[in-house]
Amino acid sequence: MITKVEFYNNENGIRIIIPMNFDIDTDSLNIDQRCLAYEELSKYVGDDFIHNTVIASAE
């Protein structure tokens, strides 16, 4: 199942949505899924951007 993980950068007010192949049955991601999502985000943006970024939602 494709899960859309939405990241929000507090410093810049930028939202990024990355599709991930997660099978979630709760309202939140587990620790492993969060780590994988941040690893995927790191392919697109630099460390400075990630430092101020949180996972806003996962649907």
All heavy atoms as TSV, in Angstrom:
chain	resi	resn	atom	element	x	y	z
A	1	MET	N	N	0.834	-1.166	0.000
A	1	MET	CA	C	0.000	0.000	0.000
A	1	MET	C	C	0.895	1.252	0.000
A	1	MET	O	O	1.868	1.327	0.731
A	1	MET	CB	C	-0.894	0.003	1.242
A	1	MET	CG	C	-1.633	1.299	1.423
A	1	MET	SD	S	-2.328	1.510	3.059
A	1	MET	CE	C	-3.845	0.643	2.894
A	2	ILE	N	N	0.544	2.211	-0.806
A	2	ILE	CA	C	1.295	3.462	-0.860
A	2	ILE	C	C	0.803	4.389	0.254
A	2	ILE	O	O	-0.386	4.643	0.378
A	2	ILE	CB	C	1.130	4.162	-2.225
A	2	ILE	CG1	C	1.681	3.279	-3.342
A	2	ILE	CG2	C	1.817	5.526	-2.228
A	2	ILE	CD1	C	3.161	3.012	-3.255
A	3	THR	N	N	1.737	4.864	1.058
A	3	THR	CA	C	1.454	5.809	2.128
A	3	THR	C	C	2.127	7.125	1.783
A	3	THR	O	O	3.312	7.143	1.475
A	3	THR	CB	C	2.005	5.281	3.471
A	3	THR	OG1	O	1.382	4.034	3.762
A	3	THR	CG2	C	1.742	6.266	4.590
A	4	LYS	N	N	1.379	8.190	1.798
A	4	LYS	CA	C	1.940	9.518	1.532
A	4	LYS	C	C	2.433	10.111	2.853
A	4	LYS	O	O	1.642	10.370	3.747
A	4	LYS	CB	C	0.894	10.428	0.910
A	4	LYS	CG	C	0.447	9.972	-0.454
A	4	LYS	CD	C	-0.642	10.862	-0.985
A	4	LYS	CE	C	-1.169	10.337	-2.298
A	4	LYS	NZ	N	-2.333	11.092	-2.759
A	5	VAL	N	N	3.753	10.271	2.954
A	5	VAL	CA	C	4.345	10.850	4.151
A	5	VAL	C	C	4.585	12.326	3.874
A	5	VAL	O	O	5.288	12.687	2.936
A	5	VAL	CB	C	5.663	10.140	4.519
A	5	VAL	CG1	C	6.267	10.758	5.773
A	5	VAL	CG2	C	5.435	8.643	4.715
A	6	GLU	N	N	3.975	13.163	4.695
A	6	GLU	CA	C	4.114	14.606	4.526
A	6	GLU	C	C	5.106	15.149	5.554
A	6	GLU	O	O	4.962	14.931	6.752
A	6	GLU	CB	C	2.772	15.304	4.710
A	6	GLU	CG	C	2.860	16.802	4.539
A	6	GLU	CD	C	1.526	17.496	4.732
A	6	GLU	OE1	O	0.516	16.826	4.997
A	6	GLU	OE2	O	1.507	18.726	4.603
A	7	PHE	N	N	6.113	15.832	5.055
A	7	PHE	CA	C	7.112	16.477	5.897
A	7	PHE	C	C	6.834	17.973	5.901
A	7	PHE	O	O	6.383	18.534	4.906
A	7	PHE	CB	C	8.523	16.256	5.340
A	7	PHE	CG	C	8.968	14.820	5.382
A	7	PHE	CD1	C	8.746	13.984	4.307
A	7	PHE	CD2	C	9.608	14.313	6.497
A	7	PHE	CE1	C	9.162	12.664	4.334
A	7	PHE	CE2	C	10.030	12.995	6.537
A	7	PHE	CZ	C	9.803	12.177	5.455
A	8	TYR	N	N	7.128	18.615	7.027
A	8	TYR	CA	C	6.970	20.063	7.132
A	8	TYR	C	C	8.252	20.654	7.695
A	8	TYR	O	O	8.732	20.229	8.744
A	8	TYR	CB	C	5.787	20.427	8.030
A	8	TYR	CG	C	5.614	21.909	8.194
A	8	TYR	CD1	C	5.144	22.684	7.140
A	8	TYR	CD2	C	5.936	22.546	9.374
A	8	TYR	CE1	C	5.000	24.053	7.269
A	8	TYR	CE2	C	5.792	23.914	9.523
A	8	TYR	CZ	C	5.326	24.666	8.459
A	8	TYR	OH	O	5.190	26.013	8.582
A	9	ASN	N	N	8.801	21.635	6.971
A	9	ASN	CA	C	10.008	22.321	7.417
A	9	ASN	C	C	9.577	23.582	8.150
A	9	ASN	O	O	9.000	24.493	7.562
A	9	ASN	CB	C	10.911	22.664	6.230
A	9	ASN	CG	C	12.185	23.334	6.657
A	9	ASN	OD1	O	12.174	24.511	7.004
A	9	ASN	ND2	N	13.276	22.592	6.642
A	10	ASN	N	N	9.855	23.620	9.463
A	10	ASN	CA	C	9.416	24.735	10.307
A	10	ASN	C	C	10.072	26.055	9.934
A	10	ASN	O	O	9.454	27.111	10.035
A	10	ASN	CB	C	9.716	24.431	11.778
A	10	ASN	CG	C	8.961	23.235	12.277
A	10	ASN	OD1	O	7.786	23.077	11.980
A	10	ASN	ND2	N	9.618	22.370	13.013
A	11	GLU	N	N	11.310	26.003	9.518
A	11	GLU	CA	C	12.054	27.236	9.231
A	11	GLU	C	C	11.568	27.919	7.959
A	11	GLU	O	O	11.442	29.135	7.901
A	11	GLU	CB	C	13.545	26.918	9.106
A	11	GLU	CG	C	14.418	28.139	8.944
A	11	GLU	CD	C	15.887	27.786	8.984
A	11	GLU	OE1	O	16.324	27.213	10.000
A	11	GLU	OE2	O	16.569	28.053	7.991
A	12	ASN	N	N	11.283	27.127	6.931
A	12	ASN	CA	C	10.914	27.676	5.630
A	12	ASN	C	C	9.416	27.606	5.332
A	12	ASN	O	O	8.960	28.164	4.338
A	12	ASN	CB	C	11.663	26.948	4.517
A	12	ASN	CG	C	13.154	27.081	4.658
A	12	ASN	OD1	O	13.652	28.156	4.980
A	12	ASN	ND2	N	13.889	26.003	4.442
A	13	GLY	N	N	8.659	26.887	6.137
A	13	GLY	CA	C	7.228	26.732	5.886
A	13	GLY	C	C	6.939	25.902	4.661
A	13	GLY	O	O	5.912	26.086	4.009
A	14	ILE	N	N	7.830	24.970	4.323
A	14	ILE	CA	C	7.696	24.153	3.117
A	14	ILE	C	C	7.198	22.761	3.485
A	14	ILE	O	O	7.678	22.150	4.440
A	14	ILE	CB	C	9.043	24.049	2.384
A	14	ILE	CG1	C	9.473	25.427	1.884
A	14	ILE	CG2	C	8.965	23.052	1.234
A	14	ILE	CD1	C	10.861	25.458	1.300
A	15	ARG	N	N	6.238	22.273	2.709
A	15	ARG	CA	C	5.727	20.910	2.874
A	15	ARG	C	C	6.184	20.063	1.687
A	15	ARG	O	O	6.139	20.520	0.551
A	15	ARG	CB	C	4.207	20.903	2.938
A	15	ARG	CG	C	3.671	21.618	4.141
A	15	ARG	CD	C	2.156	21.520	4.217
A	15	ARG	NE	N	1.640	22.326	5.287
A	15	ARG	CZ	C	1.573	21.951	6.558
A	15	ARG	NH1	N	1.997	20.769	6.899
A	15	ARG	NH2	N	1.086	22.760	7.474
A	16	ILE	N	N	6.609	18.838	1.992
A	16	ILE	CA	C	7.023	17.889	0.956
A	16	ILE	C	C	6.287	16.588	1.215
A	16	ILE	O	O	6.276	16.097	2.349
A	16	ILE	CB	C	8.543	17.652	0.982
A	16	ILE	CG1	C	9.300	18.942	0.689
A	16	ILE	CG2	C	8.939	16.548	0.002
A	16	ILE	CD1	C	10.804	18.822	0.831
A	17	ILE	N	N	5.682	16.030	0.188
A	17	ILE	CA	C	4.989	14.746	0.308
A	17	ILE	C	C	5.750	13.713	-0.511
A	17	ILE	O	O	6.006	13.924	-1.698
A	17	ILE	CB	C	3.528	14.848	-0.165
A	17	ILE	CG1	C	2.769	15.846	0.701
A	17	ILE	CG2	C	2.861	13.477	-0.145
A	17	ILE	CD1	C	1.375	16.139	0.234
A	18	ILE	N	N	6.098	12.612	0.154
A	18	ILE	CA	C	6.842	11.541	-0.491
A	18	ILE	C	C	6.027	10.252	-0.375
A	18	ILE	O	O	5.658	9.858	0.735
A	18	ILE	CB	C	8.229	11.344	0.151
A	18	ILE	CG1	C	9.066	12.604	-0.043
A	18	ILE	CG2	C	8.926	10.122	-0.433
A	18	ILE	CD1	C	10.439	12.539	0.584
A	19	PRO	N	N	5.744	9.581	-1.495
A	19	PRO	CA	C	5.028	8.307	-1.421
A	19	PRO	C	C	5.980	7.193	-0.967
A	19	PRO	O	O	7.092	7.073	-1.462
A	19	PRO	CB	C	4.551	8.079	-2.853
A	19	PRO	CG	C	5.461	8.884	-3.709
A	19	PRO	CD	C	5.963	10.012	-2.867
A	20	MET	N	N	5.545	6.426	0.020
A	20	MET	CA	C	6.328	5.310	0.537
A	20	MET	C	C	5.465	4.052	0.476
A	20	MET	O	O	4.249	4.127	0.554
A	20	MET	CB	C	6.745	5.574	1.986
A	20	MET	CG	C	7.575	6.826	2.200
A	20	MET	SD	S	9.248	6.736	1.552
A	20	MET	CE	C	9.963	5.461	2.565
A	21	ASN	N	N	6.100	2.912	0.375
A	21	ASN	CA	C	5.385	1.644	0.319
A	21	ASN	C	C	5.310	1.046	1.725
A	21	ASN	O	O	6.061	0.147	2.076
A	21	ASN	CB	C	6.072	0.689	-0.649
A	21	ASN	CG	C	5.223	-0.512	-0.971
A	21	ASN	OD1	O	4.023	-0.510	-0.738
A	21	ASN	ND2	N	5.837	-1.545	-1.500
A	22	PHE	N	N	4.388	1.589	2.534
A	22	PHE	CA	C	4.177	1.132	3.912
A	22	PHE	C	C	2.791	0.536	4.040
A	22	PHE	O	O	1.840	1.024	3.449
A	22	PHE	CB	C	4.272	2.284	4.915
A	22	PHE	CG	C	5.630	2.900	5.061
A	22	PHE	CD1	C	5.754	4.248	5.319
A	22	PHE	CD2	C	6.779	2.152	4.955
A	22	PHE	CE1	C	6.996	4.836	5.480
A	22	PHE	CE2	C	8.026	2.725	5.110
A	22	PHE	CZ	C	8.132	4.075	5.375
A	23	ASP	N	N	2.670	-0.466	4.857
A	23	ASP	CA	C	1.373	-1.043	5.181
A	23	ASP	C	C	1.052	-0.627	6.608
A	23	ASP	O	O	1.494	-1.256	7.563
A	23	ASP	CB	C	1.445	-2.560	5.052
A	23	ASP	CG	C	0.087	-3.188	4.896
A	23	ASP	OD1	O	-0.871	-2.465	4.593
A	23	ASP	OD2	O	-0.016	-4.415	5.070
A	24	ILE	N	N	0.345	0.490	6.771
A	24	ILE	CA	C	0.049	0.979	8.119
A	24	ILE	C	C	-1.411	0.750	8.453
A	24	ILE	O	O	-2.290	0.873	7.615
A	24	ILE	CB	C	0.421	2.465	8.303
A	24	ILE	CG1	C	-0.367	3.370	7.367
A	24	ILE	CG2	C	1.903	2.688	8.126
A	24	ILE	CD1	C	-0.166	4.855	7.645
A	25	ASP	N	N	-1.649	0.387	9.700
A	25	ASP	CA	C	-3.016	0.176	10.160
A	25	ASP	C	C	-3.329	1.044	11.385
A	25	ASP	O	O	-4.303	0.836	12.070
A	25	ASP	CB	C	-3.258	-1.298	10.468
A	25	ASP	CG	C	-2.264	-1.850	11.486
A	25	ASP	OD1	O	-1.333	-1.127	11.871
A	25	ASP	OD2	O	-2.439	-3.011	11.891
A	26	THR	N	N	-2.464	2.019	11.628
A	26	THR	CA	C	-2.686	2.958	12.724
A	26	THR	C	C	-2.565	4.374	12.183
A	26	THR	O	O	-2.289	4.580	11.007
A	26	THR	CB	C	-1.639	2.762	13.847
A	26	THR	OG1	O	-0.353	3.074	13.330
A	26	THR	CG2	C	-1.653	1.337	14.371
A	27	ASP	N	N	-2.739	5.342	13.057
A	27	ASP	CA	C	-2.659	6.747	12.649
A	27	ASP	C	C	-1.240	7.277	12.623
A	27	ASP	O	O	-1.017	8.430	12.287
A	27	ASP	CB	C	-3.487	7.617	13.596
A	27	ASP	CG	C	-4.971	7.377	13.436
A	27	ASP	OD1	O	-5.368	6.879	12.362
A	27	ASP	OD2	O	-5.719	7.682	14.372
A	28	SER	N	N	-0.256	6.443	12.994
A	28	SER	CA	C	1.120	6.919	13.035
A	28	SER	C	C	2.085	5.867	12.490
A	28	SER	O	O	1.751	4.684	12.412
A	28	SER	CB	C	1.511	7.294	14.463
A	28	SER	OG	O	1.407	6.165	15.294
A	29	LEU	N	N	3.260	6.325	12.117
A	29	LEU	CA	C	4.308	5.434	11.629
A	29	LEU	C	C	5.103	4.890	12.806
A	29	LEU	O	O	5.290	5.585	13.809
A	29	LEU	CB	C	5.258	6.201	10.704
A	29	LEU	CG	C	4.652	6.835	9.459
A	29	LEU	CD1	C	5.705	7.664	8.731
A	29	LEU	CD2	C	4.084	5.771	8.537
A	30	ASN	N	N	5.624	3.675	12.663
A	30	ASN	CA	C	6.499	3.166	13.709
A	30	ASN	C	C	7.909	3.736	13.496
A	30	ASN	O	O	8.167	4.446	12.515
A	30	ASN	CB	C	6.484	1.633	13.766
A	30	ASN	CG	C	7.053	0.985	12.519
A	30	ASN	OD1	O	8.005	1.471	11.924
A	30	ASN	ND2	N	6.470	-0.143	12.125
A	31	ILE	N	N	8.804	3.450	14.393
A	31	ILE	CA	C	10.149	4.046	14.347
A	31	ILE	C	C	10.883	3.659	13.067
A	31	ILE	O	O	11.505	4.513	12.425
A	31	ILE	CB	C	10.961	3.636	15.591
A	31	ILE	CG1	C	10.346	4.286	16.833
A	31	ILE	CG2	C	12.422	4.058	15.450
A	31	ILE	CD1	C	10.913	3.785	18.131
A	32	ASP	N	N	10.808	2.404	12.675
A	32	ASP	CA	C	11.493	1.969	11.448
A	32	ASP	C	C	10.944	2.691	10.218
A	32	ASP	O	O	11.705	3.103	9.341
A	32	ASP	CB	C	11.362	0.458	11.258
A	32	ASP	CG	C	12.146	-0.339	12.282
A	32	ASP	OD1	O	13.152	0.192	12.809
A	32	ASP	OD2	O	11.758	-1.487	12.556
A	33	GLN	N	N	9.640	2.860	10.151
A	33	GLN	CA	C	9.025	3.552	9.021
A	33	GLN	C	C	9.424	5.022	8.999
A	33	GLN	O	O	9.681	5.582	7.935
A	33	GLN	CB	C	7.502	3.413	9.083
A	33	GLN	CG	C	7.026	2.004	8.815
A	33	GLN	CD	C	5.568	1.813	9.144
A	33	GLN	OE1	O	5.035	2.436	10.073
A	33	GLN	NE2	N	4.898	0.956	8.395
A	34	ARG	N	N	9.521	5.638	10.161
A	34	ARG	CA	C	9.959	7.037	10.231
A	34	ARG	C	C	11.394	7.176	9.735
A	34	ARG	O	O	11.705	8.100	8.976
A	34	ARG	CB	C	9.850	7.558	11.663
A	34	ARG	CG	C	8.440	7.786	12.108
A	34	ARG	CD	C	8.392	8.186	13.579
A	34	ARG	NE	N	7.035	8.442	13.974
A	34	ARG	CZ	C	6.455	9.630	13.893
A	34	ARG	NH1	N	7.117	10.665	13.462
A	34	ARG	NH2	N	5.200	9.784	14.265
A	35	CYS	N	N	12.250	6.263	10.158
A	35	CYS	CA	C	13.655	6.304	9.717
A	35	CYS	C	C	13.754	6.134	8.205
A	35	CYS	O	O	14.510	6.854	7.539
A	35	CYS	CB	C	14.473	5.227	10.427
A	35	CYS	SG	S	14.718	5.549	12.177
A	36	LEU	N	N	12.994	5.204	7.647
A	36	LEU	CA	C	13.004	4.998	6.200
A	36	LEU	C	C	12.478	6.227	5.462
A	36	LEU	O	O	13.002	6.598	4.406
A	36	LEU	CB	C	12.167	3.772	5.835
A	36	LEU	CG	C	12.771	2.425	6.204
A	36	LEU	CD1	C	11.750	1.300	5.972
A	36	LEU	CD2	C	14.034	2.155	5.406
A	37	ALA	N	N	11.464	6.865	6.014
A	37	ALA	CA	C	10.915	8.064	5.382
A	37	ALA	C	C	11.947	9.192	5.370
A	37	ALA	O	O	12.121	9.873	4.354
A	37	ALA	CB	C	9.644	8.504	6.102
A	38	TYR	N	N	12.671	9.377	6.481
A	38	TYR	CA	C	13.706	10.413	6.525
A	38	TYR	C	C	14.869	10.061	5.587
A	38	TYR	O	O	15.446	10.951	4.961
A	38	TYR	CB	C	14.217	10.631	7.950
A	38	TYR	CG	C	13.379	11.607	8.732
A	38	TYR	CD1	C	12.541	11.172	9.749
A	38	TYR	CD2	C	13.420	12.963	8.450
A	38	TYR	CE1	C	11.764	12.068	10.466
A	38	TYR	CE2	C	12.658	13.868	9.161
A	38	TYR	CZ	C	11.825	13.411	10.171
A	38	TYR	OH	O	11.065	14.310	10.867
A	39	GLU	N	N	15.198	8.784	5.461
A	39	GLU	CA	C	16.239	8.373	4.513
A	39	GLU	C	C	15.828	8.713	3.089
A	39	GLU	O	O	16.641	9.184	2.294
A	39	GLU	CB	C	16.517	6.879	4.634
A	39	GLU	CG	C	17.332	6.499	5.838
A	39	GLU	CD	C	17.575	5.003	5.936
A	39	GLU	OE1	O	17.625	4.330	4.889
A	39	GLU	OE2	O	17.714	4.521	7.070
A	40	GLU	N	N	14.572	8.485	2.768
A	40	GLU	CA	C	14.065	8.820	1.432
A	40	GLU	C	C	14.100	10.330	1.220
A	40	GLU	O	O	14.497	10.806	0.157
A	40	GLU	CB	C	12.644	8.281	1.248
A	40	GLU	CG	C	12.093	8.431	-0.137
A	40	GLU	CD	C	12.791	7.587	-1.184
A	40	GLU	OE1	O	13.467	6.601	-0.844
A	40	GLU	OE2	O	12.667	7.931	-2.380
A	41	LEU	N	N	13.703	11.096	2.215
A	41	LEU	CA	C	13.741	12.555	2.110
A	41	LEU	C	C	15.161	13.048	1.873
A	41	LEU	O	O	15.381	13.988	1.103
A	41	LEU	CB	C	13.164	13.193	3.378
A	41	LEU	CG	C	13.149	14.722	3.431
A	41	LEU	CD1	C	12.223	15.281	2.343
A	41	LEU	CD2	C	12.738	15.205	4.805
A	42	SER	N	N	16.137	12.404	2.498
A	42	SER	CA	C	17.535	12.836	2.363
A	42	SER	C	C	18.067	12.682	0.939
A	42	SER	O	O	19.082	13.283	0.596
A	42	SER	CB	C	18.434	12.066	3.340
A	42	SER	OG	O	18.596	10.726	2.928
A	43	LYS	N	N	17.374	11.920	0.101
A	43	LYS	CA	C	17.767	11.792	-1.307
A	43	LYS	C	C	17.454	13.068	-2.088
A	43	LYS	O	O	18.002	13.294	-3.159
A	43	LYS	CB	C	17.041	10.617	-1.961
A	43	LYS	CG	C	17.438	9.266	-1.407
A	43	LYS	CD	C	16.634	8.171	-2.083
A	43	LYS	CE	C	16.951	6.806	-1.509
A	43	LYS	NZ	N	16.123	5.759	-2.133
A	44	TYR	N	N	16.549	13.883	-1.561
A	44	TYR	CA	C	16.057	15.053	-2.276
A	44	TYR	C	C	16.500	16.392	-1.695
A	44	TYR	O	O	16.522	17.391	-2.408
A	44	TYR	CB	C	14.524	15.030	-2.341
A	44	TYR	CG	C	13.985	13.755	-2.935
A	44	TYR	CD1	C	13.453	12.761	-2.128
A	44	TYR	CD2	C	14.047	13.524	-4.303
A	44	TYR	CE1	C	12.971	11.578	-2.666
A	44	TYR	CE2	C	13.574	12.345	-4.855
A	44	TYR	CZ	C	13.039	11.376	-4.030
A	44	TYR	OH	O	12.583	10.199	-4.558
A	45	VAL	N	N	16.804	16.422	-0.394
A	45	VAL	CA	C	17.170	17.677	0.255
A	45	VAL	C	C	18.408	17.469	1.124
A	45	VAL	O	O	18.776	16.347	1.438
A	45	VAL	CB	C	16.011	18.234	1.114
A	45	VAL	CG1	C	14.796	18.544	0.268
A	45	VAL	CG2	C	15.652	17.282	2.238
A	46	GLY	N	N	19.026	18.563	1.521
A	46	GLY	CA	C	20.249	18.507	2.316
A	46	GLY	C	C	19.983	18.377	3.811
A	46	GLY	O	O	18.858	18.504	4.289
A	47	ASP	N	N	21.054	18.142	4.556
A	47	ASP	CA	C	20.973	17.950	6.003
A	47	ASP	C	C	20.420	19.173	6.724
A	47	ASP	O	O	19.690	19.042	7.704
A	47	ASP	CB	C	22.340	17.589	6.579
A	47	ASP	CG	C	22.786	16.197	6.172
A	47	ASP	OD1	O	21.927	15.381	5.784
A	47	ASP	OD2	O	23.999	15.929	6.245
A	48	ASP	N	N	20.782	20.381	6.277
A	48	ASP	CA	C	20.284	21.588	6.924
A	48	ASP	C	C	18.763	21.683	6.833
A	48	ASP	O	O	18.098	22.100	7.775
A	48	ASP	CB	C	20.912	22.839	6.313
A	48	ASP	CG	C	22.382	22.982	6.668
A	48	ASP	OD1	O	22.811	22.381	7.672
A	48	ASP	OD2	O	23.096	23.687	5.942
A	49	PHE	N	N	18.224	21.287	5.695
A	49	PHE	CA	C	16.771	21.309	5.518
A	49	PHE	C	C	16.120	20.266	6.421
A	49	PHE	O	O	15.126	20.543	7.094
A	49	PHE	CB	C	16.413	21.040	4.053
A	49	PHE	CG	C	14.948	21.195	3.753
A	49	PHE	CD1	C	14.436	22.420	3.381
A	49	PHE	CD2	C	14.089	20.112	3.834
A	49	PHE	CE1	C	13.083	22.567	3.091
A	49	PHE	CE2	C	12.741	20.250	3.555
A	49	PHE	CZ	C	12.236	21.479	3.185
A	50	ILE	N	N	16.672	19.064	6.451
A	50	ILE	CA	C	16.104	17.974	7.251
A	50	ILE	C	C	16.131	18.313	8.743
A	50	ILE	O	O	15.225	17.945	9.492
A	50	ILE	CB	C	16.840	16.652	6.973
A	50	ILE	CG1	C	16.526	16.181	5.555
A	50	ILE	CG2	C	16.445	15.576	7.980
A	50	ILE	CD1	C	17.285	14.946	5.126
A	51	HIS	N	N	17.149	19.025	9.179
A	51	HIS	CA	C	17.294	19.363	10.599
A	51	HIS	C	C	16.064	20.085	11.139
A	51	HIS	O	O	15.699	19.905	12.304
A	51	HIS	CB	C	18.547	20.228	10.801
A	51	HIS	CG	C	18.762	20.644	12.208
A	51	HIS	ND1	N	19.157	19.760	13.189
A	51	HIS	CD2	C	18.614	21.837	12.815
A	51	HIS	CE1	C	19.242	20.392	14.336
A	51	HIS	NE2	N	18.919	21.662	14.134
A	52	ASN	N	N	15.407	20.867	10.322
A	52	ASN	CA	C	14.227	21.634	10.742
A	52	ASN	C	C	12.928	21.041	10.231
A	52	ASN	O	O	11.929	21.748	10.118
A	52	ASN	CB	C	14.349	23.083	10.259
A	52	ASN	CG	C	15.501	23.803	10.927
A	52	ASN	OD1	O	15.576	23.828	12.149
A	52	ASN	ND2	N	16.396	24.359	10.133
A	53	THR	N	N	12.940	19.754	9.899
A	53	THR	CA	C	11.782	19.122	9.272
A	53	THR	C	C	11.181	18.048	10.183
A	53	THR	O	O	11.905	17.268	10.789
A	53	THR	CB	C	12.194	18.490	7.920
A	53	THR	OG1	O	12.747	19.506	7.089
A	53	THR	CG2	C	11.004	17.877	7.212
A	54	VAL	N	N	9.860	18.028	10.260
A	54	VAL	CA	C	9.139	17.015	11.024
A	54	VAL	C	C	8.160	16.294	10.110
A	54	VAL	O	O	7.779	16.813	9.056
A	54	VAL	CB	C	8.367	17.642	12.213
A	54	VAL	CG1	C	9.324	18.264	13.199
A	54	VAL	CG2	C	7.338	18.642	11.741
A	55	ILE	N	N	7.773	15.104	10.512
A	55	ILE	CA	C	6.721	14.391	9.782
A	55	ILE	C	C	5.399	14.957	10.250
A	55	ILE	O	O	5.050	14.888	11.433
A	55	ILE	CB	C	6.804	12.872	10.014
A	55	ILE	CG1	C	8.102	12.328	9.415
A	55	ILE	CG2	C	5.576	12.181	9.416
A	55	ILE	CD1	C	8.315	10.841	9.648
A	56	ALA	N	N	4.661	15.544	9.327
A	56	ALA	CA	C	3.390	16.185	9.656
A	56	ALA	C	C	2.237	15.181	9.630
A	56	ALA	O	O	1.322	15.241	10.448
A	56	ALA	CB	C	3.100	17.336	8.705
A	57	SER	N	N	2.280	14.243	8.670
A	57	SER	CA	C	1.202	13.252	8.576
A	57	SER	C	C	1.645	12.091	7.697
A	57	SER	O	O	2.619	12.181	6.959
A	57	SER	CB	C	-0.070	13.884	8.001
A	57	SER	OG	O	0.134	14.242	6.651
A	58	ALA	N	N	0.891	11.024	7.793
A	58	ALA	CA	C	1.078	9.843	6.951
A	58	ALA	C	C	-0.291	9.269	6.659
A	58	ALA	O	O	-1.026	8.887	7.569
A	58	ALA	CB	C	1.970	8.818	7.630
A	59	GLU	N	N	-0.639	9.242	5.388
A	59	GLU	CA	C	-1.972	8.756	4.993
A	59	GLU	C	C	-1.852	7.663	3.975
A	59	GLU	O	O	-1.089	7.721	3.074
A	59	GLU	CB	C	-2.806	9.891	4.416
A	59	GLU	CG	C	-2.985	11.038	5.357
A	59	GLU	CD	C	-3.754	12.173	4.710
A	59	GLU	OE1	O	-3.904	12.187	3.472
A	59	GLU	OE2	O	-4.209	13.037	5.447
